[in-house]
Every structure is written in C-alpha cells, then in structure tokens.
Amino acid sequence: MNDKIMDEKSKAYWSATLGLLTKIMLVWTFVTFGCGILLADILNTIHLGGYPLGFWFAQQGAIYIYIALIFIYAKKMGDIDIKFDVHE
C-alpha cells in the first residue's frame, strides 16, 4: 500500500514539474521565435526607447525574458518541492 501511495505522489510531482517546464518553454518559444521572428514586422510598428519592438525582442527582450523565466522557474520549482515534501 505504501508503494502505491509513493507512486501516486511521484507521478503527481513529475506531472507538476513537467507542467511547469512546458509552460516556461512555451513562453520562451513564443518570445524568441514568435515575437523575435514571426511577429517582428507587426511589432516593428511600435517603438520602445526609439527602437522597433520586433528588433528589441530579437536583440534584448528575449534575453530579459529568459532571465526572468529562470527566476520564475526557480521560485515555482521550490514551491512544487515544498508542496510534495521533497525540499532540502
């Protein structure tokens, strides 16, 4: 019985972990590929600091979003670890 509970807890933990990772990767893909390449022409009609927004996303915005995603991932992963009692 205890093994079954651990298997269910383990599956729930990995499901939450992979769900978080999927969301993070989708945001990163959208920002880098979507905003930096596919939507660049549309975004270039908006200017940020004198630069077209599509160009800004391709050059700097994707890096800023990537760094923010690292911190978001670390915080959310810590929350998942605490929820499933596997934290340090």
C-alpha positions in Angstrom: 0.0 0.0 0.0 2.8 2.4 0.9 4.5 1.8 -2.5 1.2 2.7 -4.3 1.0 6.0 -2.4 4.6 6.8 -3.3 4.0 6.0 -6.9 1.0 8.3 -7.0 2.9 11.1 -5.2 5.9 10.6 -7.5 3.6 10.8 -10.6 1.9 13.9 -9.3 5.3 15.5 -8.6 6.6 14.8 -12.0 3.4 15.9 -13.6 3.6 19.3 -11.8 7.3 19.6 -12.7 6.7 18.8 -16.4 3.7 21.1 -16.5 5.8 24.0 -15.2 8.6 23.2 -17.6 6.1 23.1 -20.5 4.7 26.5 -19.6 8.2 28.0 -19.2 9.3 26.6 -22.6 6.1 27.8 -24.3 6.7 31.4 -23.1 10.3 31.2 -24.1 9.5 29.9 -27.6 6.8 32.5 -28.1 9.0 35.4 -27.1 12.1 34.2 -29.0 10.5 32.7 -32.1 7.1 34.4 -32.2 8.0 38.0 -31.2 11.5 38.0 -32.5 10.9 36.4 -35.9 7.2 35.7 -36.8 5.6 38.8 -35.4 8.6 41.1 -35.9 7.1 43.1 -38.8 3.9 43.8 -36.8 5.8 44.6 -33.6 8.2 46.9 -35.5 5.3 49.4 -35.9 5.6 50.0 -32.1 8.8 51.7 -30.8 10.4 51.1 -27.4 13.2 53.5 -26.5 13.4 54.6 -30.1 13.9 51.1 -31.4 11.3 49.0 -33.2 9.7 46.5 -30.8 10.3 43.5 -33.0 14.0 44.3 -33.2 14.1 44.9 -29.5 12.6 41.5 -28.8 15.1 39.8 -31.1 18.1 41.6 -29.7 17.4 42.3 -26.0 13.9 41.4 -25.0 14.4 37.7 -25.4 17.4 37.8 -23.1 15.5 39.7 -20.4 12.5 37.4 -20.6 14.9 34.4 -20.4 16.5 35.7 -17.2 13.1 36.4 -15.7 12.0 32.9 -16.6 15.0 31.5 -14.8 13.9 33.2 -11.6 10.3 32.3 -12.1 11.2 28.6 -12.7 13.4 28.5 -9.5 10.6 30.0 -7.4 7.9 27.8 -8.8 10.1 24.7 -8.6 10.8 25.5 -4.9 7.0 25.8 -4.3 6.4 22.4 -6.0 9.2 20.8 -3.9 7.7 22.1 -0.7 4.2 21.0 -1.8 5.4 17.5 -2.4 7.8 17.5 0.6 11.0 16.9 -1.4 12.7 20.2 -0.5 16.0 20.4 1.2 
